[in-house]
Amino acid sequence: MEKIYAYLPPDFVNFVLVTLFALLIGLSQRRMSLKREGETTIFGTDRTFTFIGILGYLLYILSPDDYALFVGGGVVVGVLLAINYYAKQMRHDVYGVTSIIIALITYCLAPIVYTQPSWLLVTVVVTVLLLAEMKHTFTELVQRMPNDEMVTLAKFLAIAGIVLPMLPDRPFIAGVPVTPYSIWLATVAVSGISYFSYILRRYVFKSAGVMVAGMLGGIYSSTATIIVLSRESKSAGEDARREYVAAMLMSVAMMFLRFIILAVIFNRTLFAILLPPLLVMFVATASISLFLHFRWRHSSGGVSVKSDVTSNPLEFKVALIFALLFVAFTFLTHYTWLYLGDSGLNALSFVSGLSDITPFVLNLFGNVNLSGAEIARCSMQAMVANMAVNMLYACFFSGMSKPMVRVVTASFGIAIVAGAIVVVASWLAWL
């Protein structure tokens, strides 16, 4: 925007911006009004919103000292909007005030252009356009939402925004790197990322194919996703089962992406160390998954998931289990390292792969007693071990049929070997 000001008068550029964005808002309102209410209830036309924006611009620049004209014009516009709302309510029994609020926002575009950065102006206009267009989307979302969904979300927001800042950041036991704040911070971060996946799966991609289910489920928990998908694959045809295997591998790939995000949140120094091997593993596993998907998609047809891959991660029971596991792994890791040293910690990293490894890895991310190389090595070992366990889960819960076992062991085996190579190469680089 500053480059444009160098060639054209700033007032001219600001006038064009106000006029253009006001017109866009007006066009959006006219289209929505014609579609939902009819000509008789439209507040003006697209030109009306444009003139409101221009009026706000003129009154703003004509009284730059006290903005009296702008404030007075806003009062007049507000009165006219109130009269329009009253008439619409009495004649057509329509009570919505959305168009009135949008008209007032349009009137305020000029001060935003002059006093705020250009990105904020664009953000305001884009937000208005999106929210105006998504009325039916929000209505459908609320109708499909369980009765206690908003209550659960409200509790989570209260715990994250009110309780978390109040928790003490002092260790329970001297020398053990665990505090009430760190426990709940890890729980909030993991639950928040998982909830994003849950919302997409439940409300946006509810009828999506098995590949999308594997991708979104992997953000939540690759182990839980693989168990669900492998159980469902038992009733699928042989060709469709390969699609399930591709989805399982995609959930594993998303596990690596999830830990990249968590490393950014909890340990920036460790993030720089782990980013290259995690990216390599993400690309390798996702490539194998996509190869299977595109290789067999014509013969398998559309495969959808009937069961919920993810449960609500904001439920108190889910959060409590994660918090308890986080505390348990914190003490187990500390005393294993204290009494058994690096060899014991290496063994623990492989054993942790028998379950969901997120509590163990997050505990490592916040461990101040270990070096970055030790944390990275143990984290990668836990991930590779978890891949091997997930392969066994996939074979067992899919019914142990020979065709399925062959596809699972071959595809997962390649990914595990690639992971082992990455771990060894990274370990040599970290020496």
ChimeraX attribute file (.defattr): number of C-alpha atoms within 10 A of each C-alpha:
attribute: neighborCount
match mode: 1-to-1
recipient: residues
	/A:1	11
	/A:2	8
	/A:3	7
	/A:4	10
	/A:5	13
	/A:6	9
	/A:7	9
	/A:8	10
	/A:9	10
	/A:10	15
	/A:11	13
	/A:12	11
	/A:13	16
	/A:14	19
	/A:15	16
	/A:16	13
	/A:17	18
	/A:18	27
	/A:19	22
	/A:20	15
	/A:21	20
	/A:22	28
	/A:23	23
	/A:24	19
	/A:25	24
	/A:26	27
	/A:27	19
	/A:28	17
	/A:29	25
	/A:30	22
	/A:31	15
	/A:32	17
	/A:33	18
	/A:34	13
	/A:35	10
	/A:36	9
	/A:37	12
	/A:38	12
	/A:39	13
	/A:40	12
	/A:41	19
	/A:42	18
	/A:43	19
	/A:44	14
	/A:45	17
	/A:46	19
	/A:47	16
	/A:48	17
	/A:49	28
	/A:50	23
	/A:51	18
	/A:52	25
	/A:53	29
	/A:54	23
	/A:55	20
	/A:56	24
	/A:57	24
	/A:58	14
	/A:59	19
	/A:60	23
	/A:61	16
	/A:62	13
	/A:63	13
	/A:64	11
	/A:65	8
	/A:66	10
	/A:67	14
	/A:68	14
	/A:69	17
	/A:70	24
	/A:71	15
	/A:72	12
	/A:73	18
	/A:74	19
	/A:75	12
	/A:76	12
	/A:77	19
	/A:78	16
	/A:79	12
	/A:80	13
	/A:81	19
	/A:82	14
	/A:83	12
	/A:84	16
	/A:85	19
	/A:86	15
	/A:87	14
	/A:88	18
	/A:89	14
	/A:90	10
	/A:91	10
	/A:92	12
	/A:93	11
	/A:94	14
	/A:95	11
	/A:96	11
	/A:97	12
	/A:98	11
	/A:99	20
	/A:100	18
	/A:101	13
	/A:102	20
	/A:103	24
	/A:104	18
	/A:105	19
	/A:106	28
	/A:107	26
	/A:108	20
	/A:109	24
	/A:110	27
	/A:111	16
	/A:112	17
	/A:113	20
	/A:114	16
	/A:115	9
	/A:116	11
	/A:117	11
	/A:118	13
	/A:119	10
	/A:120	12
	/A:121	21
	/A:122	15
	/A:123	11
	/A:124	14
	/A:125	18
	/A:126	15
	/A:127	12
	/A:128	16
	/A:129	18
	/A:130	11
	/A:131	12
	/A:132	17
	/A:133	15
	/A:134	11
	/A:135	12
	/A:136	10
	/A:137	12
	/A:138	12
	/A:139	10
	/A:140	12
	/A:141	14
	/A:142	14
	/A:143	10
	/A:144	11
	/A:145	12
	/A:146	10
	/A:147	10
	/A:148	9
	/A:149	13
	/A:150	12
	/A:151	11
	/A:152	16
	/A:153	15
	/A:154	13
	/A:155	14
	/A:156	21
	/A:157	16
	/A:158	12
	/A:159	15
	/A:160	18
	/A:161	12
	/A:162	11
	/A:163	13
	/A:164	18
	/A:165	13
	/A:166	12
	/A:167	15
	/A:168	12
	/A:169	13
	/A:170	13
	/A:171	14
	/A:172	12
	/A:173	10
	/A:174	8
	/A:175	10
	/A:176	16
	/A:177	20
	/A:178	22
	/A:179	17
	/A:180	17
	/A:181	18
	/A:182	23
	/A:183	23
	/A:184	22
	/A:185	18
	/A:186	22
	/A:187	24
	/A:188	22
	/A:189	16
	/A:190	24
	/A:191	22
	/A:192	18
	/A:193	16
	/A:194	23
	/A:195	20
	/A:196	14
	/A:197	22
	/A:198	25
	/A:199	15
	/A:200	15
	/A:201	22
	/A:202	20
	/A:203	14
	/A:204	12
	/A:205	14
	/A:206	16
	/A:207	14
	/A:208	15
	/A:209	17
	/A:210	23
	/A:211	24
	/A:212	20
	/A:213	30
	/A:214	31
	/A:215	24
	/A:216	27
	/A:217	33
	/A:218	30
	/A:219	26
	/A:220	29
	/A:221	23
	/A:222	29
	/A:223	26
	/A:224	19
	/A:225	26
	/A:226	29
	/A:227	20
	/A:228	23
	/A:229	27
	/A:230	23
	/A:231	19
	/A:232	18
	/A:233	22
	/A:234	17
	/A:235	12
	/A:236	16
	/A:237	10
	/A:238	15
	/A:239	16
	/A:240	21
	/A:241	25
	/A:242	26
	/A:243	29
	/A:244	35
	/A:245	29
	/A:246	29
	/A:247	31
	/A:248	32
	/A:249	32
	/A:250	29
	/A:251	31
	/A:252	33
	/A:253	28
	/A:254	24
	/A:255	26
	/A:256	25
	/A:257	20
	/A:258	20
	/A:259	22
	/A:260	20
	/A:261	15
	/A:262	21
	/A:263	22
	/A:264	14
	/A:265	13
	/A:266	18
	/A:267	16
	/A:268	13
	/A:269	12
	/A:270	19
	/A:271	21
	/A:272	13
	/A:273	18
	/A:274	22
	/A:275	19
	/A:276	14
	/A:277	18
	/A:278	24
	/A:279	15
	/A:280	15
	/A:281	27
	/A:282	21
	/A:283	16
	/A:284	16
	/A:285	27
	/A:286	22
	/A:287	17
	/A:288	18
	/A:289	28
	/A:290	17
	/A:291	14
	/A:292	20
	/A:293	21
	/A:294	11
	/A:295	13
	/A:296	17
	/A:297	16
	/A:298	11
	/A:299	12
	/A:300	18
	/A:301	11
	/A:302	12
	/A:303	16
	/A:304	16
	/A:305	20
	/A:306	13
	/A:307	11
	/A:308	16
	/A:309	24
	/A:310	23
	/A:311	15
	/A:312	21
	/A:313	24
	/A:314	24
	/A:315	15
	/A:316	13
	/A:317	11
	/A:318	14
	/A:319	19
	/A:320	14
	/A:321	11
	/A:322	22
	/A:323	21
	/A:324	14
	/A:325	18
	/A:326	25
	/A:327	20
	/A:328	14
	/A:329	22
	/A:330	24
	/A:331	16
	/A:332	15
	/A:333	20
	/A:334	22
	/A:335	15
	/A:336	19
	/A:337	18
	/A:338	13
	/A:339	10
	/A:340	13
	/A:341	12
	/A:342	15
	/A:343	10
	/A:344	15
	/A:345	22
	/A:346	19
	/A:347	15
	/A:348	20
	/A:349	26
	/A:350	19
	/A:351	15
	/A:352	21
	/A:353	23
	/A:354	16
	/A:355	16
	/A:356	18
	/A:357	26
	/A:358	24
	/A:359	24
	/A:360	25
	/A:361	26
	/A:362	23
	/A:363	27
	/A:364	26
	/A:365	23
	/A:366	19
	/A:367	19
	/A:368	12
	/A:369	15
	/A:370	15
	/A:371	11
	/A:372	20
	/A:373	17
	/A:374	17
	/A:375	24
	/A:376	25
	/A:377	19
	/A:378	23
	/A:379	28
	/A:380	26
	/A:381	24
	/A:382	27
	/A:383	28
	/A:384	24
	/A:385	23
	/A:386	25
	/A:387	24
	/A:388	20
	/A:389	16
	/A:390	26
	/A:391	25
	/A:392	17
	/A:393	18
	/A:394	29
	/A:395	22
	/A:396	16
	/A:397	17
	/A:398	25
	/A:399	15
	/A:400	15
	/A:401	12
	/A:402	10
	/A:403	12
	/A:404	24
	/A:405	18
	/A:406	13
	/A:407	17
	/A:408	25
	/A:409	18
	/A:410	13
	/A:411	21
	/A:412	26
	/A:413	15
	/A:414	15
	/A:415	26
	/A:416	22
	/A:417	13
	/A:418	16
	/A:419	25
	/A:420	18
	/A:421	13
	/A:422	19
	/A:423	23
	/A:424	14
	/A:425	12
	/A:426	19
	/A:427	16
	/A:428	9
	/A:429	9
	/A:430	13
	/A:431	7
